[in-house]
Amino acid sequence: MHGTDVSTIKKDSQKTAVPTIKLRCDDIMKYVRIKRKRKRKRKKKKKVLLCLKLRNETFRAREIDRPSPPPVSCDSPRFRASDRLRVHVSIENPIMSHVGD
């Protein structure tokens, strides 16, 4: 229950105002897939694209390593998968045997 402004959560918000979701293993129902794009030329590492299914809702998110806005609770009524939100995801616990099922 963070005092996150609703404007930060709207889908057409700026890229700088992207909500962060902190995940734990038990929050992740299914790890759908991890995509890594690689180019042979020397370029900055592209961020890992995560597709996860949280509580039976699928989200596309970018995992980032720089500081981000305050986290938004998955239980928040403002938080809906249908909005196709762009979110920053930080995974607190490593996912090991949680893959599948």
OpenMM code with the backbone's topology and positions (N, CA, C; nanometers):
from openmm import Vec3, app, unit

residues = "MET HIS GLY THR ASP VAL SER THR ILE LYS LYS ASP SER GLN LYS THR ALA VAL PRO THR ILE LYS LEU ARG CYS ASP ASP ILE MET LYS TYR VAL ARG ILE LYS ARG LYS ARG LYS ARG LYS ARG LYS LYS LYS LYS LYS VAL LEU LEU CYS LEU LYS LEU ARG ASN GLU THR PHE ARG ALA ARG GLU ILE ASP ARG PRO SER PRO PRO PRO VAL SER CYS ASP SER PRO ARG PHE ARG ALA SER ASP ARG LEU ARG VAL HIS VAL SER ILE GLU ASN PRO ILE MET SER HIS VAL GLY ASP".split()
positions = [
    Vec3(0.0832, -0.1184, 0.0000),
    Vec3(0.0000, 0.0000, 0.0000),
    Vec3(0.0877, 0.1246, 0.0000),
    Vec3(0.1508, 0.1502, -0.1137),
    Vec3(0.2369, 0.2664, -0.1246),
    Vec3(0.1577, 0.3819, -0.1834),
    Vec3(0.1968, 0.5001, -0.1524),
    Vec3(0.1260, 0.6159, -0.2057),
    Vec3(0.1705, 0.6444, -0.3473),
    Vec3(0.1417, 0.5532, -0.4355),
    Vec3(0.1811, 0.5715, -0.5745),
    Vec3(0.0753, 0.6515, -0.6484),
    Vec3(0.1178, 0.7476, -0.7219),
    Vec3(0.0236, 0.8303, -0.7966),
    Vec3(-0.0387, 0.7482, -0.9096),
    Vec3(-0.1680, 0.7692, -0.9313),
    Vec3(-0.2357, 0.6920, -1.0346),
    Vec3(-0.1760, 0.7226, -1.1711),
    Vec3(-0.1285, 0.8443, -1.1893),
    Vec3(-0.0747, 0.8831, -1.3187),
    Vec3(0.0492, 0.8009, -1.3551),
    Vec3(0.1173, 0.7497, -1.2539),
    Vec3(0.2353, 0.6678, -1.2828),
    Vec3(0.1949, 0.5315, -1.3340),
    Vec3(0.0703, 0.4948, -1.3113),
    Vec3(0.0293, 0.3591, -1.3433),
    Vec3(-0.0441, 0.3501, -1.4761),
    Vec3(-0.0894, 0.4620, -1.5288),
    Vec3(-0.1609, 0.4589, -1.6556),
    Vec3(-0.0712, 0.4061, -1.7660),
    Vec3(-0.1326, 0.3334, -1.8605),
    Vec3(-0.0511, 0.2668, -1.9605),
    Vec3(0.0145, 0.3630, -2.0580),
    Vec3(-0.0449, 0.4818, -2.0757),
    Vec3(0.0202, 0.5744, -2.1665),
    Vec3(0.1067, 0.6752, -2.0916),
    Vec3(0.1529, 0.6345, -1.9762),
    Vec3(0.2420, 0.7218, -1.9003),
    Vec3(0.3806, 0.7198, -1.9634),
    Vec3(0.4656, 0.8097, -1.9202),
    Vec3(0.6003, 0.8155, -1.9757),
    Vec3(0.6805, 0.6934, -1.9326),
    Vec3(0.7832, 0.6648, -2.0077),
    Vec3(0.8653, 0.5486, -1.9759),
    Vec3(0.9387, 0.5672, -1.8439),
    Vec3(0.9573, 0.6916, -1.8054),
    Vec3(1.0295, 0.7164, -1.6809),
    Vec3(0.9412, 0.6895, -1.5604),
    Vec3(0.8101, 0.6939, -1.5816),
    Vec3(0.7190, 0.6748, -1.4693),
    Vec3(0.6596, 0.5357, -1.4748),
    Vec3(0.7457, 0.4366, -1.4617),
    Vec3(0.7000, 0.2988, -1.4715),
    Vec3(0.6990, 0.2347, -1.3329),
    Vec3(0.5866, 0.1758, -1.2951),
    Vec3(0.5786, 0.1140, -1.1631),
    Vec3(0.6662, -0.0101, -1.1521),
    Vec3(0.7103, -0.0377, -1.0326),
    Vec3(0.7916, -0.1556, -1.0081),
    Vec3(0.7114, -0.2564, -0.9285),
    Vec3(0.7224, -0.3811, -0.9658),
    Vec3(0.6574, -0.4859, -0.8888),
    Vec3(0.7658, -0.5706, -0.8264),
    Vec3(0.7605, -0.5844, -0.6951),
    Vec3(0.8559, -0.6742, -0.6303),
    Vec3(0.7945, -0.8128, -0.6282),
    Vec3(0.8689, -0.9083, -0.6743),
    Vec3(0.8157, -1.0436, -0.6834),
    Vec3(0.8850, -1.1354, -0.5855),
    Vec3(0.8090, -1.2291, -0.5351),
    Vec3(0.8685, -1.3391, -0.4608),
    Vec3(0.8329, -1.4663, -0.5359),
    Vec3(0.8971, -1.5745, -0.4996),
    Vec3(0.8720, -1.6993, -0.5707),
    Vec3(0.7242, -1.7362, -0.5660),
    Vec3(0.6617, -1.7181, -0.4499),
    Vec3(0.5227, -1.7612, -0.4388),
    Vec3(0.4293, -1.6678, -0.5142),
    Vec3(0.4807, -1.5540, -0.5626),
    Vec3(0.3973, -1.4656, -0.6425),
    Vec3(0.3947, -1.5112, -0.7882),
    Vec3(0.4927, -1.5898, -0.8231),
    Vec3(0.5037, -1.6290, -0.9625),
    Vec3(0.4375, -1.7636, -0.9831),
    Vec3(0.3233, -1.7613, -1.0512),
    Vec3(0.2524, -1.8865, -1.0750),
    Vec3(0.3254, -1.9669, -1.1820),
    Vec3(0.3664, -1.8970, -1.2846),
    Vec3(0.4301, -1.9681, -1.3929),
    Vec3(0.5336, -1.8781, -1.4577),
    Vec3(0.6477, -1.9336, -1.4828),
    Vec3(0.7505, -1.8590, -1.5520),
    Vec3(0.7361, -1.8917, -1.6987),
    Vec3(0.6784, -1.7990, -1.7727),
    Vec3(0.6421, -1.8345, -1.9082),
    Vec3(0.7626, -1.8449, -2.0000),
    Vec3(0.8352, -1.7352, -2.0154),
    Vec3(0.9563, -1.7482, -2.0952),
    Vec3(1.0488, -1.6301, -2.0747),
    Vec3(1.1753, -1.6542, -2.1002),
    Vec3(1.2742, -1.5477, -2.0932),
    Vec3(1.3371, -1.5352, -2.2307),
    Vec3(1.3352, -1.4136, -2.2799),
    Vec3(1.3919, -1.3904, -2.4119),
    Vec3(1.5191, -1.3098, -2.3972),
    Vec3(1.6229, -1.3530, -2.4617),
    Vec3(1.7452, -1.2735, -2.4628),
    Vec3(1.7791, -1.2427, -2.6080),
    Vec3(1.7923, -1.1151, -2.6363),
    Vec3(1.8296, -1.0784, -2.7722),
    Vec3(1.9784, -1.0469, -2.7732),
    Vec3(2.0486, -1.1060, -2.8679),
    Vec3(2.1922, -1.0807, -2.8738),
    Vec3(2.2313, -1.0407, -3.0147),
    Vec3(2.3205, -0.9445, -3.0204),
    Vec3(2.3754, -0.9075, -3.1497),
    Vec3(2.5260, -0.9299, -3.1451),
    Vec3(2.5822, -0.9604, -3.2602),
    Vec3(2.7251, -0.9888, -3.2620),
    Vec3(2.8074, -0.8619, -3.2472),
    Vec3(2.7518, -0.7518, -3.2940),
    Vec3(2.8257, -0.6270, -3.2803),
    Vec3(2.8311, -0.5860, -3.1340),
    Vec3(2.9286, -0.5040, -3.1034),
    Vec3(2.9411, -0.4556, -2.9657),
    Vec3(2.8336, -0.3528, -2.9380),
    Vec3(2.7364, -0.3912, -2.8605),
    Vec3(2.6317, -0.2971, -2.8228),
    Vec3(2.5979, -0.3174, -2.6769),
    Vec3(2.5273, -0.2206, -2.6234),
    Vec3(2.4873, -0.2349, -2.4835),
    Vec3(2.3973, -0.3560, -2.4693),
    Vec3(2.4102, -0.4223, -2.3557),
    Vec3(2.3274, -0.5403, -2.3318),
    Vec3(2.1812, -0.5006, -2.3304),
    Vec3(2.1022, -0.5729, -2.4059),
    Vec3(1.9585, -0.5457, -2.4038),
    Vec3(1.9007, -0.6037, -2.2762),
    Vec3(1.8002, -0.5352, -2.2256),
    Vec3(1.7403, -0.5822, -2.1017),
    Vec3(1.6682, -0.7139, -2.1264),
    Vec3(1.6624, -0.7941, -2.0222),
    Vec3(1.5957, -0.9230, -2.0349),
    Vec3(1.4449, -0.9018, -2.0362),
    Vec3(1.3816, -0.9567, -2.1374),
    Vec3(1.2362, -0.9435, -2.1463),
    Vec3(1.1735, -1.0600, -2.0721),
    Vec3(1.0956, -1.0283, -1.9738),
    Vec3(1.0315, -1.1339, -1.8970),
    Vec3(0.8844, -1.1414, -1.9308),
    Vec3(0.8370, -1.2607, -1.9550),
    Vec3(0.6934, -1.2809, -1.9657),
    Vec3(0.6558, -1.3692, -1.8496),
    Vec3(0.5840, -1.3171, -1.7551),
    Vec3(0.5473, -1.4010, -1.6424),
    Vec3(0.3982, -1.4065, -1.6237),
    Vec3(0.3561, -1.5143, -1.5616),
    Vec3(0.2155, -1.5258, -1.5307),
    Vec3(0.2032, -1.5095, -1.3803),
    Vec3(0.1412, -1.3993, -1.3370),
    Vec3(0.1225, -1.3762, -1.1953),
    Vec3(-0.0230, -1.3950, -1.1612),
    Vec3(-0.0498, -1.4821, -1.0685),
    Vec3(-0.1891, -1.5051, -1.0279),
    Vec3(-0.2788, -1.5225, -1.1496),
    Vec3(-0.2342, -1.6065, -1.2411),
    Vec3(-0.3111, -1.6385, -1.3622),
    Vec3(-0.3299, -1.5190, -1.4558),
    Vec3(-0.2511, -1.4136, -1.4380),
    Vec3(-0.2561, -1.3040, -1.5341),
    Vec3(-0.1157, -1.2873, -1.5907),
    Vec3(-0.1083, -1.2655, -1.7204),
    Vec3(0.0228, -1.2582, -1.7837),
    Vec3(0.0699, -1.1141, -1.7961),
    Vec3(0.1948, -1.0918, -1.7613),
    Vec3(0.2511, -0.9589, -1.7726),
    Vec3(0.3776, -0.9647, -1.8536),
    Vec3(0.4000, -0.8589, -1.9283),
    Vec3(0.5285, -0.8465, -1.9940),
    Vec3(0.6042, -0.7401, -1.9183),
    Vec3(0.7252, -0.7687, -1.8852),
    Vec3(0.7980, -0.6721, -1.8057),
    Vec3(0.9437, -0.6719, -1.8447),
    Vec3(1.0075, -0.5598, -1.8158),
    Vec3(1.1501, -0.5518, -1.8385),
    Vec3(1.2204, -0.5528, -1.7058),
    Vec3(1.3181, -0.6376, -1.6959),
    Vec3(1.3955, -0.6430, -1.5733),
    Vec3(1.5069, -0.5403, -1.5860),
    Vec3(1.5128, -0.4481, -1.4913),
    Vec3(1.6115, -0.3429, -1.5006),
    Vec3(1.7016, -0.3451, -1.3790),
    Vec3(1.8169, -0.2837, -1.3921),
    Vec3(1.9089, -0.2843, -1.2796),
    Vec3(1.9320, -0.1441, -1.2254),
    Vec3(1.8554, -0.0460, -1.2726),
    Vec3(1.8726, 0.0879, -1.2170),
    Vec3(1.7571, 0.1181, -1.1215),
    Vec3(1.7697, 0.2185, -1.0364),
    Vec3(1.6650, 0.2497, -0.9392),
    Vec3(1.5338, 0.2822, -1.0097),
    Vec3(1.4245, 0.2462, -0.9476),
    Vec3(1.2940, 0.2649, -1.0103),
    Vec3(1.1927, 0.3178, -0.9095),
    Vec3(1.0776, 0.3640, -0.9581),
    Vec3(0.9737, 0.4198, -0.8710),
    Vec3(0.9229, 0.3191, -0.7687),
    Vec3(0.8505, 0.3639, -0.6676),
    Vec3(0.8006, 0.2753, -0.5623),
    Vec3(0.7162, 0.1620, -0.6197),
    Vec3(0.7216, 0.0450, -0.5573),
    Vec3(0.6516, -0.0715, -0.6102),
    Vec3(0.5000, -0.0587, -0.6003),
    Vec3(0.4317, -0.1266, -0.6903),
    Vec3(0.2859, -0.1301, -0.6886),
    Vec3(0.2454, -0.2711, -0.6487),
    Vec3(0.1551, -0.2805, -0.5553),
    Vec3(0.1132, -0.4125, -0.5090),
    Vec3(0.0319, -0.4823, -0.6164),
    Vec3(0.0535, -0.6130, -0.6312),
    Vec3(-0.0238, -0.6890, -0.7293),
    Vec3(-0.1703, -0.6937, -0.6876),
    Vec3(-0.1951, -0.6740, -0.5599),
    Vec3(-0.3328, -0.6802, -0.5110),
    Vec3(-0.4048, -0.5482, -0.5321),
    Vec3(-0.3294, -0.4472, -0.5749),
    Vec3(-0.3898, -0.3157, -0.5898),
    Vec3(-0.4998, -0.3177, -0.6961),
    Vec3(-0.6133, -0.2556, -0.6666),
    Vec3(-0.7230, -0.2534, -0.7633),
    Vec3(-0.6854, -0.1803, -0.8920),
    Vec3(-0.5839, -0.0921, -0.8816),
    Vec3(-0.5421, -0.0189, -1.0003),
    Vec3(-0.4571, -0.1061, -1.0916),
    Vec3(-0.4138, -0.2181, -1.0388),
    Vec3(-0.3193, -0.3020, -1.1106),
    Vec3(-0.3961, -0.4091, -1.1872),
    Vec3(-0.4038, -0.3972, -1.3194),
    Vec3(-0.4787, -0.4946, -1.3976),
    Vec3(-0.3973, -0.5407, -1.5172),
    Vec3(-0.4085, -0.6675, -1.5457),
    Vec3(-0.3341, -0.7216, -1.6590),
    Vec3(-0.3919, -0.6695, -1.7893),
    Vec3(-0.5213, -0.6421, -1.7893),
    Vec3(-0.5868, -0.6010, -1.9123),
    Vec3(-0.5374, -0.4649, -1.9592),
    Vec3(-0.4769, -0.3909, -1.8686),
    Vec3(-0.4252, -0.2599, -1.9057),
    Vec3(-0.2934, -0.2715, -1.9814),
    Vec3(-0.2371, -0.3915, -1.9850),
    Vec3(-0.1100, -0.4145, -2.0529),
    Vec3(-0.0057, -0.3142, -2.0047),
    Vec3(0.0113, -0.3099, -1.8763),
    Vec3(0.1023, -0.2128, -1.8181),
    Vec3(0.2459, -0.2476, -1.8497),
    Vec3(0.3255, -0.1463, -1.8570),
    Vec3(0.4681, -0.1687, -1.8707),
    Vec3(0.5258, -0.1550, -1.7311),
    Vec3(0.5905, -0.2568, -1.6835),
    Vec3(0.6352, -0.2538, -1.5448),
    Vec3(0.7811, -0.2933, -1.5340),
    Vec3(0.8436, -0.2436, -1.4301),
    Vec3(0.9773, -0.2896, -1.3948),
    Vec3(0.9602, -0.3999, -1.2925),
    Vec3(1.0294, -0.5090, -1.3126),
    Vec3(1.0157, -0.6213, -1.2211),
    Vec3(1.1461, -0.6469, -1.1504),
    Vec3(1.1402, -0.6563, -1.0197),
    Vec3(1.2584, -0.6993, -0.9466),
    Vec3(1.2224, -0.8261, -0.8713),
    Vec3(1.2964, -0.9304, -0.8968),
    Vec3(1.2659, -1.0587, -0.8361),
    Vec3(1.3517, -1.0760, -0.7114),
    Vec3(1.2844, -1.0907, -0.5988),
    Vec3(1.3575, -1.0953, -0.4725),
    Vec3(1.4238, -1.2306, -0.4514),
    Vec3(1.3491, -1.3382, -0.4681),
    Vec3(1.4057, -1.4709, -0.4469),
    Vec3(1.4372, -1.5348, -0.5811),
    Vec3(1.5491, -1.6034, -0.5912),
    Vec3(1.5812, -1.6704, -0.7162),
    Vec3(1.4814, -1.7811, -0.7459),
    Vec3(1.4508, -1.7992, -0.8727),
    Vec3(1.3543, -1.9014, -0.9101),
    Vec3(1.4288, -2.0276, -0.9484),
    Vec3(1.4014, -2.1335, -0.8766),
    Vec3(1.4707, -2.2574, -0.9050),
    Vec3(1.3722, -2.3667, -0.9412),
    Vec3(1.3181, -2.4310, -0.8397),
    Vec3(1.2273, -2.5419, -0.8651),
    Vec3(1.0862, -2.4922, -0.8892),
    Vec3(1.0715, -2.3602, -0.9025),
    Vec3(0.9375, -2.3037, -0.9173),
    Vec3(0.8934, -2.3032, -1.0627),
    Vec3(0.9792, -2.3474, -1.1529),
    Vec3(0.9452, -2.3431, -1.2943),
    Vec3(0.8462, -2.4535, -1.3269),
    Vec3(0.7412, -2.4180, -1.3981),
    Vec3(0.6386, -2.5163, -1.4334),
    Vec3(0.5402, -2.5369, -1.3207),
    Vec3(0.4205, -2.5852, -1.3602),
    Vec3(0.3132, -2.6100, -1.2636),
    Vec3(0.2713, -2.4796, -1.1982),
] * unit.nanometer
topology = app.Topology()
chain = topology.addChain("A")
for resn in residues:
    res = topology.addResidue(resn, chain)
    for name in ("N", "CA", "C"):
        topology.addAtom(name, app.Element.getBySymbol(name[0]), res)
